[in-house]
Each structure stands twice: as C-alpha cells, then as structure tokens.
C-alpha cells in the first residue's frame, strides 16, 4: 500500500503547486461540495423574484446581501458559472494527468470526459440555442415565435399551421361520500356493488346493491288520494281533430295556458263553495291589470298607474313626466306582438321626461332591481317598479274549466269579457269550443296530483347529444341500502344529485362526479415552406414536432375557449453533445462499478494491487 | 387491496423480528427462516405491485401511494438479491450482513405504513407522465434508492460497532485478522459496495429524467427543485466516492476515515429521501412542474 507503481509520480515533483492543485481530487471534492450547497440554497431561497419580494420576505439587510452575492439567481450567477468552468478545467487536467493508458481506466476517462461534454453542450445551448413560445389559433398559422427572455418576435423561415387543437378526457369517475353529521366525519367508500361497509365511528352501514351505468330521473304524475288536495287535469287542445297542445293544469299552481296564435286562454279553476263556483263559472270577472309604481325618493311621493301603452302622467311636486312606451310579457321576445308572447319575464318600457331630457328604462316585474344595478340612471331619485299578474294575457277569449268539491264541473267560454256558453264536462269527451273550430278534451283528472320521481336505466341511442360517438358518458346510479338506528332504508341514487339523508338527518350519502381528468392535449400541426406542406404531425405532451432544428412542444392552450394551442419552441444545437455526454456517462459509470471489479481480477490475476494501481485508486476502491 | 397491504405490513414486521433473532443467536437453523419471512413479505409486496399495475392500467409508480408500495418492493428485492449474492456468489457468511436485513425490513415497513395512510384511489396519469421514460426513470431511481438505503443502514451499524468497540477499534481495524470482531466492523465496506451498486442506477435515473424532461417540457435541465435535489444527492454520493482519495493526504487519522465516510452516508440518504418525498416543504416548490409523488 505504500508504493504506487505510477511512473508519473516522479514527474509530479517537478510540477508547480498551482498545477498540482488544479489537477487534484481535493479541488474536485471542494467544488462538488460547494455546488451541492449552492444547489440547496437555490431551492431554499426563492429565485428570480422582484426586489420587493425579497425585502418583504427576508428583510432589507438580508435582501441586499442576497442580491450582492447573486443568491437571488444562483443558477445563472457569475460565481456558479465560474465554479462549473473550474470543474471542467479540473476534470480535464486531472484526466490528462492521471491517464495511464490501461483498460481499467476506461471508465475513469469516459465519465470525466462525458461530464465535460455535458457542460460544454449546455454552454453551446445557452449561447446559440433558442427558446420561446407562441400561441397558434385553430386554422391560423404563425411564422415567428416570441423569445422567452424578452418576448422579441423571432421569425421562422417556414409557417406552422394549427389545424386543430384537441383536449382528450378520461371518462368521468364517480365517488360515494358518506357523512356523519354529529361527528363531522367524512369518508369515501367504493362506488361499486359490494359488501356491507360499516362506517367507522358510527352505527351506520352502507351496502351498494346495484348499479346502472347510465340512468335518469323519470318524473311520473300520480294521484295520491281521492280528496281534492291538489286537483289537476290533463287537457288536450285540438284544431280539426289534430292535437295542438296538451299538458297538465294544476288548479293551485300553474293553472293557465295561453294560445296566442288562436287568441285563446285556458284556465283551470277550483271552487271551494257553491257561491265561489257560480262566480267563477258564470261571471266574466276581471283579470288583474298590470300596474306601474313610481316612487320619488326623498320627496315621499308615490304614484301608481295602470300599464297602458301611450299613457303618461306628470308627477306633482316634481318636473317629471312618466310615459309608458311598451309592455312586454317576455322581455326576450319583446319585438313580437304582445299577444304572441307568453308571460315569462314581463317588463315595461318607461320614458322619464325631466329637466335633463329623456331617459328610457325597462322595469322588470320579476327583477325589480335589475335595471338600476346594471345601468347608470339619469334620474336616480325616480324608482320604478311594475306589477304584471302571472295570468295576465291580452287574449280576447278564454276557456274556463271550473270544478268544485261537490262534483260540479263546467266549461265556460268567454269572449271579450262576456260569457258565451257553459257546458258540463266529463273526462275523455271532446267538446267544440263555440264556433271557433277548436276542440278540447280532458283526458285525466287527479284530485291529488303528485309527481313520483324514479331512477330508471337509460338504454339505447342518445343521438343529438353534444358529444361524439363513443364519447357518451352517462349518468350512473347506485342502489344503496343504509342501515342505521332507525332501521334499513334503500333507494336509488342518481349521480350529481343532492345528498341523500338517512331518516334521522344525521347521516348522508353523496354520489358525485370527481371531475373529468384530462387524458392528453393534442394539436394537429402542419409545416408549410414555400407554399408547400412539408410536414404534418399530431403533437402531444411527450411527443413534439421537429423541423429544421426547431422543436415544437405542446405546452399550453386557451383556457377559455380552447381556440388556440400554446407551443413551446426550442432550438438546441448543443443537444447532440449533451446527449452524447449522457450516454458516455452512463457507460462509464456502469463500467467503473459493474465491469471493472471483475475485469481487474481477471486481467491482474495473481498480481499485487500495488503493482498496477496508484495510491489513489487503492483508496478509492477501498482495497486493503 | 387493503387486506393484502395490511398482511404485507405485518409480514415485514415479522421479518424485522426474524432478522433480529438471527443476529442475536446466530444459529444455523435460523439462517433461512429470516430470509424466508422477508421473501414472503417481498412476494406479497410483488402481488400488490402487479395487482395495482393491472387495476390502474399504467406502471404503478405515478402517485404517492404507488411510489411507497413500489419503493418497499425494491427495498426488499434489492436486499434479498444482495443476501443471495453474499451467500452464494461472494461465499461470505451472512453475518456480514447482520442486522442490516432487519433495518431494511424496517424501512420497508415504514414505506408500507406510509402507503396505508395515503389515498390509494387510482388516478389517471396526467399527460406529462404518459411516457415510457416514466418506467425506466422511476425503476432506476428506486433500485438506486434501495441500494443506497443499504449503505445508510450499514453505515449506522458500522458507527454503532465502532462506538461499542471504541477502545479496541484501532487494533481491530489494523489487525487484518479474520476474527468475528473484524468481520463485524467491515460494515463500512458493505456500505461502500452498496453505494457502488446504487450509484450507477442513480446516474442513469438522473439522465433518463433529464431526457424525459426534454421530451415533455422542452428543457433537459430547468433547475426545478426536484431536478436540483436529485443533482444534490448525486453530488453528495459523488463526493463520497472521491473522498477516500484525499483523506489519506489530510491530517485525519486513518482509523477515523471510515467514520467520516459513514457520516457522509448518514447525511446523504436523508437527502435522497427528501428528494423523494420532501419537495412540497420547499419554499420554491410552487415553481415546480413535478407533480410526481405528490
């Protein structure tokens, strides 16, 4: 172990001390350790932030210190670069000095050269390489990209078209969440048919018993009692025996239907006693009229006026004149004649005339605040609200279906506010409506109308949905049984519906989608040079397009409308050097640790280690 | 899945006990019992990995849960291969490995335990991870980590023995005899061998990661925290490999050199573990593109 058989040992004495140090392993280890410490600092201290950021985070003094010794951008600092250069020089000198031309040293040579190559390759890329990005709209092209550092436009001598940008998604996944209220306990359980799952820390247990991959909630009208708790009829309107409209009318809910085309309104009215019945069936009655209320703030003035187009009033005590310009029953269809609009979103257009000229406003019956919030009013003290009754219509004739508890049921036809005819009606019979040529029929009568909601499996085709073939993702449903202190309950649960509570209101199940996970981002790119398409490729993450040294990576996209694709553009002329270095480094390291130990024993069988190894090598390989 | 995971956990614990018993009594009959129990746990762990591979439809090393299970799998696998090589190829008594088996098993227990406390729902691979490099890169890293973990445990054992035989350390080290005591204090050699096994994998892992990053993000090196820390662990082991050449030229005593090297290993492996699972603790983590293992 004492004498190394290195003939160069004698020469070493002639070398200057600085050369010796430059070649030494000591320097290498020192550089390695400093690099490691620098790397740690580079991840502990935030890098490349604004100066204010550092002051806020580390205080004035430390921030100044950091920027003074370039700790705010370690990996691009001068001293870090200097260390890497020094490492290169050290490696080079060390390799030259220690090379003894033996097979056993191949690994040593290759690894050291490879690291120099990798570093040189990186320098080439930093000096001559290009890096940037560009967004390409679908169907458009670019012949430039923006440099990453300064957003300079850098021209390309070809065009890159984005023919399409696609986001592929995985089919959605669903999860089943359990919740114990008094313990604030949330737990996911598998959303698939399986054994009973006890919810730990509670006395509830859940069993998923059945599963529909695609289900829907079907609402079916049913009759729950003979008592007229919620009377409803199913009415069909006909014209020359063709059904023009049909549906349920609920006496205590939506009890009217407007047919603007035929200038007819159908009402279903329930009378509690005979007097009311007589009135409803025979009296023409008045339909409430729309009104407009005007309040002048700060003056304690309030006025009310019927909504009649063209009518105007001047408000006493002010200079305002309010004129009604238009009534719309459905604001969205305000350009149609009023009698063709159904009462969806009624609104009144009002003109306020005052000292500063005219101001036009729409006032919405259902959204009284809307206009004031969305617009700057000229006359802020004028507050307008309007009231349009739900069943208001401007139809001249109406058909009243009236019923009472005692079994009286009649059909009254009114025209222009006058009763024309009254007839008794029965279920399933056709009735002519006076001389209009229209018929009507009542198909069903439910004294206690209710809706039964039921989860049913959906099957077959779903044409017309907004998705491509094979992409259809249905709404799954689970049949779940819950055991708890109040016994067992079981029901179907449709995904993405409100949570299902156990009768004691302390335990709930939620079955919902856990998000659509992106499978891949793809762009169809086409390279056009001199008017000719020279290349087409579908790029995706991990599969870029390469052309003329430029590489185009899928890196981002338009988050709002997916209208453009974000490409990263790079040109790495040093890449071949870096990759060669990578390969050599792998080969070298494997040689040193996996090949050399066996090779050494084979080649130097019977020889003493000291005869062919230097002191350093003996120490490095822990040979005793 | 949960059931197998639990069983695996307990069999690994049994392996710890078996290795401790083997090391304390050093009876010949115990030789294969400990090995057998550890192998049993390894086989269970293998089924976990394979089952996951089929269920998830991608290489089971993409999220935290999968990495924990896979790391336990490679820890056990690499150690068992090492024990077989020690006995049959190097033809050295297994007491050379001593308590290291128990410590490796402990490490596997830790990993399985972490897996038990991690969300095990199968997640779809994000686009950046959909690459064949994932498999190459991750397998290399975990094999390397496993070998390096042996160097870590061996370093611990070495330091403990040195503490126990403090007075006689000098003579034992210098004696060069084949005594049992001499064998007990060769754990520094075992640590070195483990590093030489793990380091090439570490290098290949680093390089494949870089090539993969180039394909996915367009840069082969971007000073991302995960990249930087994998470089740090590589540099630390690199300095461990170069240190023995300069130590004889310093004033450090010859008998102290292995202690110093063992201390380097004690620092190095936690750095590796930090690289593996500590990235979210860094202030710069928000800049990272590495969603992997998080």
Interface residues (C-beta under 8 A of the other chain):
Chain A: X24 X25 X26 X28 X29 X32 X33 X35 X36 X39 X40 X42 X43 X44 X45 X46 X47 X75 X122 X131 X170 X175 X188 X517 X518 X519 X520 X521 X540 X541 X542 X543 X544 X551 X553 X555 X568 X570 X572 X575 X578 X579 X582 X585 X586 X589 X590 X592 X593 X594 X615 X616 X619 X620 X622 X624
Chain B: X121 X123 X124 X126 X127 X128 X130 X131 X176 X188 X189 X192 X196 X197 X199 X200 X203 X204 X207 X210 X211 X212 X214 X215 X216 X217 X218 X219 X220 X221 X223 X225 X228 X229 X231 X232 X235 X236 X238 X239 X241 X242 X243 X244 X245 X246 X247 X248 X249 X282 X283 X284 X287
